[in-house]
Structures are given as structure tokens and as C-alpha cells.
Amino acid sequence: MCRIIDVSILSAGLRLIVLFIFILSLLLSLLLSLPGCAVSKNVLVMPLPAPSPPVEKIERPEIPVVLEEKIESNEFSVAKEADVIGRLAFIMLEKGDTLPDIARHFSLGFNEISAANPGVDVWVPEAERRIILPLSFILPDAIRKGIVINLAALRLFHFKEDSKSPAVSTYPVGIGTEERPSPMGQMYVERKMVRPTWHVPASISEDHRKKGDPLPAKVLPGPLNPLGEYALYLSKSGYLIHGTNKPTSIGLRATNGCIRLYPEDIKKLYENVPIKTPVSIVNQPYLIGQRDGVVYMEVHAPLENLDTDELDKIYAKLKNIEKKSTRKLDWKKVETALAEARGIPVPIFEIRQGNIKGDEKITEVKRPNKFYGKPEIPEQKTEAWYVLAADLRDEIEAKRIAAIINHQGPQIPARVVSESDRYRVIAGPFNNIREAKDAAKRLKIDLEIEGILIEPVRKR
């Protein structure tokens, strides 16, 4: 049931998330309204604009002494009778940062980083702005054994049985689209494989053929294989937990039912999950949990196949907690959490002053010198091939398009070069015309961008 999803940014999965997470509406409208360049011939002969000058480092105030070097994002101990793990943090942005790069570095999904920071431009955020890292989670309401996947949260939890103290590993995931949703229910890991071969199902092959993107009968291990380097085959035939060659799709509904993880996360999971491990897949957008005597609520945008009475069940549960407790729930916070659906655990008791412990406070994390997995752009070469992806007057729009192209998987390197009052998005460099044509084809299929080939500058 797995497939390559070429439209990793403009997929049906993202369009649904846009519906629930208003922050991405600007991105969607930009890509749908992008003026394509009319191509009168296959190759445009034009000089490549000179490389842009290096970006100067943003000066910012001296780092405060409370700044932490790093924060745990995957491995957590679970306190006795606790349902909440991790803690919130924030990080200061610098010029050129993108939210997807920050998300991957801290093992967060596209949905989590964007929902936690409404109003922030995903691809061109302001420099010197603090971004919330939503690294606190309420565990799903399920038996804490093996793997539990909460589709609504787009997050996987692996409960370890051999630990001296209860422990859980958690990772963001990509899940099935509305047309081909991920299955729910009980299953188990039937087998495991390193560097799997993808045997393309007939239905997926037909979908790609209609788009003008024919696929072979099987895709061997390598950068074009959508399964990545590791795969766990589930007992429900046709469904896998696997890696990906499209990291930005993590945290989106972007598969044909399989569960995909960042390449670095699936490696850890693969190494720690034995065959026959039970797998439970649930759909819980409304989560309630306790830690240190405080009740928390975490809300995610519900999937469309959610039972209509689910919200009534949550209200009944909250009223039952209030009835049994000596404290009163903060119903205003409950309503706010439900309205915002930011995916962050929030306390819903009316806490008396001094009851919240120090570890509940948000911590600032030092910005790393380099974000793990951030796409690197090769230096410009006058003798190489390029693709003109956009020619705009708005610099921010140009930067946004370049960032989106850079985060395609496998990566298509892109940069913005300025000339007079225009900003051009140039993809490349490519070693030959075949590579350039392949990139132009992917831009068309993935992002509906009509690229124009740019020939190398010939030496005289």
C-alpha cells in the first residue's frame, strides 16, 4: 500500500491540515497562484545571474545563563501513574531558518511545529523570533505495550518492556491520506528488513501513469526508494512502518496507508523493536492526562473519520474528574484548548499559586550551529545546467518558493538570485541536460511549477 508521494508539500494531506491549521493558508495560496513561465521552446539560453553576496550573521543579545545546550526529544522515563512526558521549550530563530528544519532537528513533525506556532511563516519566519518546541506529550489512552500510534497526533510511542523503570520512545510520523487512510486496530511486527525493495502496487502504478510519471514494477534500495533504509512489515498485509526519502512529509497525511518516520528515527526504532512486537493504531485527537497531581489536556485537529460523539465522551470524562477531585477544572482553558487545537498539553485545573513545579516552565534551548538534515545548496557553477523556477518582484515569495523546492525529497537544490528589481528562483546546479530535465519534470509534478532550462555559460 506504500507509494511515492511526489506532492509532499501540496498533497491532499497538507490541504487537509491547511483546513485545520490556518497558518499554512498563505503557503497554499502562493503555490496555487504562482505564475508559470510560458515556454516557447525546450531550452532557454540566458546568462546565469551572479551569485548573491553572503548573508551576514544576525547580531543578537548575549545568551542568557539559563540557556540549555540541548533537550530530550525521543527518550523519556514515565513516572508512576503519570500520563505526561517531556517539557516545552523555545528556540531563537536566525535569518534563513525554516520551521521544517527546526522540526526535524528536534524530532517534531510538520504538523506539530506549525500548530504550536500559529501566525509564523513556515518557510520564511522572522529572525530573532522565539519558536515553541512542543516537546511535551500526553500518552495515548491505550495499553502501554509495544508500539502505539496515535493517528490524530501523527506520533508513534514505543513502550520498552526491558527497562528497569518504565520508559517510552516517541517519534513523529507521516500517515495515510484521506483517500487511503492508515488502518486502525491491533496488529504486530511480522518481519523486518534493511534496505527494502519497493514492489509497486498496480493501483499506485496506475495513479502515477495518469500523472505522466510512470513507475517501474519495483524500486531498488537507493535515494528514489520511498521506503528508505529500514522497514517493519506489519501483520496487516500491505502496511509497513518505514523510513522515507521525503523528510518534510513527516507530520502530514502523505502516504497510502503506511506509517513513515524520519530516516534517523526509523533506524532507532528498527534497532529496538523485535519481531512479534504488538502494534496498536488509534485515533485520539482529545487527550487527557495527569502528572504531579495536575490534569492536562492536549487537543489535535480531528481526522474526518472521527466518531461524532467523541467530544461528548471527553466532556463526560472531564466532568467525572471534576466530580471526584477537590479542585475545580478551568473550563475556560478547556474551551481555549479545543478551539486552538495546538497539540500542546495545557493544565486545566485552577492551580493555586506555587503548585506548578519548576520543570513545567518553558526552557530556552541554544540554537545549534547547524540543524540536522537541513538541505545544503551547492555552490553556483557557470558551466552547469539550471532550471528557472520562478521570476518574481517579491523577495519573500521568492525565498519561500526556494525553501519549498529545497525541501523536496530527494532534494532539488534551489536559491534566490536578484537582478535589478526581480528575484529569480534558480534550481541547480545540474551536471547535464538530463539531470536538469528530470528536475524540471519533478517541479511540474510535485509543485505544478513550469520550469525553464538554463544552458551553461559557454567559455569562448
C-alpha positions as CSV (number, residue, x, y, z in Angstrom):
1,M,0.0,0.0,0.0
2,C,3.0,2.3,0.2
3,R,3.8,4.7,-2.6
4,I,5.9,7.6,-3.6
5,I,4.1,10.8,-2.8
6,D,5.6,13.4,-5.2
7,V,3.4,16.2,-4.0
8,S,4.9,16.2,-0.5
9,I,4.1,19.8,0.1
10,L,1.0,20.4,-2.0
11,S,-0.6,17.0,-1.2
12,A,-4.2,16.2,-0.2
13,G,-2.8,15.5,3.2
14,L,-1.4,19.0,3.5
15,R,-4.6,20.6,2.1
16,L,-6.5,18.9,5.0
17,I,-4.0,20.1,7.5
18,V,-4.3,23.6,6.0
19,L,-8.0,23.3,6.7
20,F,-7.4,22.7,10.3
21,I,-4.2,24.7,10.8
22,F,-4.7,28.2,9.3
23,I,-1.1,29.1,9.4
24,L,-0.5,27.3,6.1
25,S,-3.1,29.1,4.1
26,L,-0.6,31.7,2.9
27,L,1.7,28.9,1.6
28,L,-1.2,27.2,-0.3
29,S,-2.4,30.4,-1.9
30,L,1.1,31.2,-3.0
31,L,1.7,27.9,-4.8
32,L,-1.7,27.8,-6.4
33,S,-1.3,31.4,-7.7
34,L,2.3,31.1,-8.8
35,P,2.5,32.4,-12.4
36,G,4.1,29.7,-14.6
37,C,6.6,30.8,-17.2
38,A,5.4,30.3,-20.7
39,V,7.8,28.1,-22.5
40,S,8.1,28.7,-26.3
41,K,10.9,26.2,-26.7
42,N,12.6,23.5,-24.6
43,V,15.7,25.4,-23.7
44,L,16.1,29.0,-22.7
45,V,19.6,30.4,-23.4
46,M,20.4,33.1,-20.8
47,P,23.3,34.1,-18.6
48,L,23.1,32.9,-15.0
49,P,22.8,35.9,-12.6
50,A,25.9,36.4,-10.4
51,P,25.9,34.7,-7.1
52,S,24.3,36.6,-4.2
53,P,26.6,38.1,-1.6
54,P,27.0,36.1,1.6
55,V,24.3,36.6,4.2
56,E,25.6,38.5,7.3
57,K,25.1,36.8,10.6
58,I,22.4,38.4,12.7
59,E,23.7,40.0,15.9
60,R,21.6,39.3,18.9
61,P,21.8,40.0,22.7
62,E,24.2,37.9,24.8
63,I,22.9,34.4,25.5
64,P,21.4,34.3,29.0
65,V,22.9,31.9,31.5
66,V,19.7,29.9,31.7
67,L,20.1,28.7,28.1
68,E,20.4,24.9,27.7
69,E,22.6,23.2,25.1
70,K,20.0,20.5,24.2
71,I,16.7,19.0,25.2
72,E,15.4,15.4,25.1
73,S,13.1,14.8,22.2
74,N,12.8,11.0,21.8
75,E,13.6,9.0,25.0
76,F,11.6,9.6,28.2
77,S,11.1,8.0,31.5
78,V,7.5,7.6,32.7
79,A,6.8,8.5,36.3
80,K,4.5,6.2,38.2
81,E,0.8,6.9,37.4
82,A,1.9,9.7,35.0
83,D,0.4,10.3,31.5
84,V,2.5,13.3,30.5
85,I,6.1,13.2,29.3
86,G,8.7,15.7,28.2
87,R,8.6,19.5,28.5
88,L,8.0,22.6,26.4
89,A,10.9,24.7,25.2
90,F,11.6,27.5,22.8
91,I,14.4,28.5,20.5
92,M,15.5,31.8,19.0
93,L,15.5,32.0,15.2
94,E,18.1,33.4,12.9
95,K,17.9,34.6,9.3
96,G,17.5,31.7,6.9
97,D,15.9,29.3,9.3
98,T,12.8,27.4,8.4
99,L,10.3,25.6,10.7
100,P,10.7,22.2,8.9
101,D,14.5,22.3,9.6
102,I,13.8,23.0,13.3
103,A,11.2,20.3,13.4
104,R,13.5,17.6,12.0
105,H,16.4,18.6,14.3
106,F,14.2,18.2,17.4
107,S,12.2,15.2,16.0
108,L,9.0,17.0,15.6
109,G,6.5,16.8,12.7
110,F,5.5,19.4,10.2
111,N,2.0,19.5,11.9
112,E,3.5,19.9,15.4
113,I,5.8,22.8,14.7
114,S,3.3,24.7,12.7
115,A,0.3,24.2,15.0
116,A,2.4,25.2,18.1
117,N,3.4,28.5,16.4
118,P,0.3,29.9,14.6
119,G,1.0,33.0,12.6
120,V,4.6,32.2,11.9
121,D,5.7,31.8,8.3
122,V,6.7,28.2,7.9
123,W,9.3,28.8,5.2
124,V,10.5,32.4,5.8
125,P,10.0,33.1,9.6
126,E,11.2,36.3,11.1
127,A,14.7,36.4,12.5
128,E,15.2,36.8,16.3
129,R,11.7,35.3,17.0
130,R,11.2,32.7,19.7
131,I,9.6,29.5,18.4
132,I,7.9,27.0,20.7
133,L,9.3,23.5,20.6
134,P,6.3,21.3,21.6
135,L,8.3,18.5,23.2
136,S,5.7,17.6,25.8
137,F,3.2,14.8,25.1
138,I,0.2,13.1,26.7
139,L,0.4,9.3,26.2
140,P,-2.4,7.7,24.2
141,D,-5.2,6.0,26.1
142,A,-4.1,2.5,25.3
143,I,-2.3,-0.5,26.8
144,R,1.3,0.6,27.2
145,K,2.9,-2.3,25.4
146,G,4.9,-2.4,22.2
147,I,4.1,0.3,19.6
148,V,1.1,2.6,19.9
149,I,0.4,5.1,17.1
150,N,-2.0,7.9,17.6
151,L,-3.1,9.0,14.1
152,A,-4.7,12.3,15.2
153,A,-1.4,13.3,16.9
154,L,0.7,11.9,14.0
155,R,3.0,10.4,16.6
156,L,4.3,6.9,17.5
157,F,5.1,5.7,21.0
158,H,7.3,2.7,21.7
159,F,7.0,1.3,25.2
160,K,10.0,-0.6,26.4
161,E,9.5,-3.8,28.4
162,D,13.1,-4.5,29.4
163,S,13.7,-1.2,31.2
164,K,14.3,-1.1,34.9
165,S,12.0,1.8,35.1
166,P,9.1,2.5,32.7
167,A,10.3,4.2,29.6
168,V,9.0,5.3,26.2
169,S,10.5,6.4,22.9
170,T,8.4,8.7,20.7
171,Y,8.7,9.8,17.1
172,P,6.6,12.0,14.7
173,V,5.1,10.1,11.7
174,G,3.5,10.6,8.3
175,I,0.3,8.7,7.8
176,G,-2.2,7.8,5.1
177,T,-4.2,10.4,3.1
178,E,-8.0,10.8,3.3
179,E,-8.3,8.7,0.2
180,R,-6.1,5.9,1.5
181,P,-6.1,6.2,5.3
182,S,-3.9,4.3,7.7
183,P,-5.6,1.3,9.3
184,M,-6.6,1.2,13.0
185,G,-6.7,-1.7,15.3
186,Q,-4.4,-4.4,16.7
187,M,-1.5,-6.0,14.7
188,Y,2.1,-6.9,15.2
189,V,5.5,-6.6,13.5
190,E,5.7,-9.7,11.3
191,R,9.2,-9.1,9.8
192,K,11.9,-6.5,9.4
193,M,14.2,-5.6,6.5
194,V,17.2,-3.3,5.9
195,R,17.3,-1.6,2.5
196,P,14.0,-2.9,1.4
197,T,12.9,-3.1,-2.3
198,W,9.5,-1.4,-3.0
199,H,7.2,-3.6,-5.1
200,V,4.8,-1.1,-6.7
201,P,1.2,-2.0,-6.3
202,A,-0.9,-1.9,-9.5
203,S,-3.2,0.9,-8.2
204,I,-0.3,3.1,-7.3
205,S,1.4,2.5,-10.6
206,E,-1.8,3.5,-12.4
207,D,-2.1,6.7,-10.4
208,H,1.4,7.7,-11.4
209,R,0.9,6.8,-15.0
210,K,-2.1,9.1,-15.2
211,K,0.1,12.0,-13.9
212,G,2.7,11.3,-16.6
213,D,5.1,9.8,-14.0
214,P,5.3,6.1,-14.8
215,L,7.0,3.9,-12.2
216,P,8.9,0.6,-12.7
217,A,7.5,-2.6,-11.3
218,K,9.9,-2.4,-8.4
219,V,12.2,0.2,-6.9
220,L,15.5,-1.0,-5.6
221,P,17.2,0.5,-2.5
222,G,18.6,3.9,-3.0
223,P,17.6,7.6,-2.9
224,L,14.5,7.1,-5.1
225,N,13.0,4.4,-2.9
226,P,10.1,5.8,-0.8
227,L,10.6,3.1,1.9
228,G,14.0,4.5,3.0
229,E,16.6,2.3,4.6
230,Y,14.6,0.4,7.1
231,A,11.1,-1.2,7.2
232,L,8.9,-3.0,9.7
233,Y,6.3,-5.2,7.9
234,L,3.0,-5.4,9.8
235,S,0.8,-8.4,10.2
236,K,-1.9,-6.5,8.3
237,S,-0.9,-7.2,4.7
238,G,0.4,-4.3,2.7
239,Y,1.1,-2.0,5.6
240,L,4.6,-1.0,6.9
241,I,6.3,1.3,9.3
242,H,9.3,2.6,7.3
243,G,11.7,5.4,6.6
244,T,11.3,8.0,3.8
245,N,13.1,9.9,1.1
246,K,10.8,12.9,1.7
247,P,11.5,14.1,5.3
248,T,9.3,17.1,5.1
249,S,6.2,14.8,4.8
250,I,6.7,13.7,8.4
251,G,3.8,15.2,10.3
252,L,1.5,15.2,7.2
253,R,-1.2,12.9,5.7
254,A,1.0,11.9,2.8
255,T,1.1,8.1,2.4
256,N,-1.1,5.4,1.0
257,G,-1.7,4.0,4.5
258,C,1.8,3.2,5.7
259,I,3.5,4.9,8.6
260,R,6.7,6.7,7.8
261,L,9.4,8.2,10.0
262,Y,12.4,10.4,9.6
263,P,15.4,8.3,8.4
264,E,17.3,8.8,11.7
265,D,14.2,7.9,13.7
266,I,13.3,4.7,11.9
267,K,16.9,3.5,12.4
268,K,16.5,3.8,16.2
269,L,13.1,2.1,16.1
270,Y,14.3,-0.7,13.9
271,E,17.2,-1.5,16.2
272,N,14.9,-1.6,19.3
273,V,11.8,-3.4,18.1
274,P,11.9,-7.2,17.9
275,I,9.7,-9.3,15.6
276,K,6.2,-10.0,17.1
277,T,6.1,-6.6,18.9
278,P,2.4,-5.7,19.2
279,V,1.3,-2.6,17.3
280,S,-1.9,-0.7,18.3
281,I,-3.1,2.1,16.0
282,V,-5.6,4.5,17.5
283,N,-7.2,7.9,16.6
284,Q,-7.4,10.1,19.7
285,P,-7.4,13.9,19.0
286,Y,-8.5,14.7,22.5
287,L,-6.1,13.5,25.2
288,I,-6.4,13.9,29.0
289,G,-3.5,13.0,31.4
290,Q,-2.1,13.7,34.8
291,R,1.4,14.5,36.1
292,D,2.3,15.6,39.6
293,G,-1.3,16.0,40.6
294,V,-2.1,18.3,37.7
295,V,-4.6,17.4,34.9
296,Y,-3.6,18.3,31.4
297,M,-5.5,18.4,28.1
298,E,-3.9,18.0,24.6
299,V,-6.0,18.7,21.5
300,H,-5.3,17.9,17.9
301,A,-7.3,18.7,14.7
302,P,-9.5,15.6,14.4
303,L,-9.4,13.4,11.3
304,E,-12.6,13.3,9.3
305,N,-13.5,9.7,10.3
306,L,-13.7,10.6,14.0
307,D,-16.9,9.4,15.8
308,T,-19.3,12.3,16.2
309,D,-19.8,11.5,19.9
310,E,-16.1,11.6,20.7
311,L,-16.2,15.2,22.1
312,D,-19.2,14.3,24.2
313,K,-17.2,11.5,25.8
314,I,-14.3,13.9,26.6
315,Y,-16.7,16.3,28.3
316,A,-18.2,13.4,30.3
317,K,-14.7,12.3,31.3
318,L,-13.7,15.9,32.4
319,K,-16.9,16.3,34.5
320,N,-16.2,12.9,36.1
321,I,-12.7,14.1,37.0
322,E,-14.0,17.3,38.4
323,K,-16.6,15.5,40.4
324,K,-14.0,13.2,42.0
325,S,-11.5,16.0,42.6
326,T,-11.3,18.5,45.4
327,R,-10.3,21.1,42.8
328,K,-12.3,22.7,40.0
329,L,-11.4,22.4,36.4
330,D,-10.7,25.6,34.5
331,W,-13.4,25.2,31.8
332,K,-12.2,28.4,30.0
333,K,-8.9,26.7,29.4
334,V,-10.7,23.6,28.1
335,E,-12.6,25.7,25.6
336,T,-9.5,27.5,24.5
337,A,-7.6,24.2,24.0
338,L,-10.4,22.8,22.0
339,A,-10.7,25.9,19.8
340,E,-6.9,26.3,19.2
341,A,-6.0,22.6,18.7
342,R,-2.3,23.4,19.1
343,G,-1.3,19.9,20.2
344,I,0.3,21.1,23.4
345,P,-0.6,19.7,26.9
346,V,-2.1,22.5,28.9
347,P,-3.1,22.4,32.6
348,I,-6.9,22.6,33.0
349,F,-7.1,22.7,36.8
350,E,-7.4,26.1,38.5
351,I,-3.9,25.8,40.1
352,R,-3.2,27.6,43.3
353,Q,-0.1,29.8,43.3
354,G,3.1,27.8,43.9
355,N,1.6,24.4,42.9
356,I,3.3,24.3,39.4
357,K,6.8,22.8,39.7
358,G,9.8,24.5,38.1
359,D,10.2,21.8,35.5
360,E,6.9,22.8,34.0
361,K,8.3,26.1,32.9
362,I,9.4,26.6,29.3
363,T,13.1,26.4,28.8
364,E,15.2,28.1,26.1
365,V,17.4,25.8,24.0
366,K,20.6,27.1,22.4
367,R,20.3,27.2,18.7
368,P,22.7,24.7,17.2
369,N,25.3,25.8,14.7
370,K,23.8,23.5,12.1
371,F,20.3,21.8,12.0
372,Y,20.5,18.1,11.5
373,G,19.2,17.2,8.0
374,K,19.0,20.8,6.7
375,P,19.3,20.8,2.9
376,E,22.7,22.1,1.7
377,I,22.9,24.1,-1.5
378,P,25.9,23.5,-3.7
379,E,27.9,26.5,-5.0
380,Q,26.9,28.1,-8.3
381,K,28.8,27.0,-11.3
382,T,28.7,28.9,-14.6
383,E,29.4,25.7,-16.5
384,A,26.4,23.8,-15.0
385,W,22.8,23.4,-16.1
386,Y,20.0,25.1,-14.1
387,V,16.2,25.5,-14.1
388,L,14.4,28.8,-13.7
389,A,11.6,28.0,-11.3
390,A,10.2,31.5,-10.8
391,D,10.8,35.1,-11.7
392,L,9.1,37.5,-9.1
393,R,9.1,41.0,-7.8
394,D,8.5,39.9,-4.2
395,E,11.7,38.8,-2.4
396,I,9.8,36.9,0.4
397,E,7.7,35.0,-2.1
398,A,10.9,34.0,-4.0
399,K,12.6,32.9,-0.7
400,R,9.5,30.9,0.2
401,I,9.4,29.0,-3.1
402,A,13.2,28.3,-3.0
403,A,12.8,26.9,0.5
404,I,9.9,24.6,-0.6
405,I,11.9,23.4,-3.6
406,N,14.9,22.7,-1.4
407,H,12.8,20.5,0.9
408,Q,11.5,18.2,-1.9
409,G,12.7,14.7,-1.5
410,P,15.1,13.8,-2.9
411,Q,16.4,17.3,-2.6
412,I,16.3,19.7,-5.6
413,P,18.8,22.5,-4.6
414,A,17.4,26.0,-5.2
415,R,18.5,29.6,-4.4
416,V,17.2,33.1,-4.9
417,V,19.3,35.4,-7.1
418,S,18.5,39.1,-7.6
419,E,18.8,41.2,-10.7
420,S,17.5,44.8,-10.7
421,D,14.1,44.7,-9.1
422,R,13.5,41.0,-9.9
423,Y,14.1,37.9,-7.8
424,R,14.7,34.6,-9.6
425,V,14.4,31.2,-8.1
426,I,17.1,29.0,-9.7
427,A,17.2,25.3,-9.2
428,G,20.5,23.5,-9.6
429,P,23.4,23.1,-10.4
430,F,22.9,20.0,-12.6
431,N,25.8,18.2,-14.3
432,N,24.0,17.7,-17.6
433,I,20.7,18.4,-19.5
434,R,19.2,15.1,-18.5
435,E,19.5,15.9,-14.8
436,A,18.1,19.4,-15.4
437,K,15.1,17.9,-17.4
438,D,14.5,15.4,-14.6
439,A,14.4,18.2,-12.0
440,A,12.1,20.3,-14.2
441,K,9.7,17.3,-14.5
442,R,9.7,16.8,-10.7
443,L,8.9,20.5,-10.2
444,K,6.0,20.2,-12.6
445,I,4.6,17.0,-11.0
446,D,5.4,17.9,-7.3
447,L,4.7,21.6,-7.2
448,E,2.9,22.5,-10.5
449,I,5.8,24.8,-11.4
450,E,6.7,25.2,-15.1
451,G,10.5,25.4,-15.1
452,I,12.7,26.7,-17.9
453,L,16.0,25.1,-18.6
454,I,19.1,27.3,-18.5
455,E,22.1,26.3,-20.5
456,P,25.6,26.5,-19.2
457,V,27.6,29.6,-20.0
458,R,30.0,28.5,-22.7
459,K,33.6,29.6,-22.5
460,R,35.0,31.4,-25.5
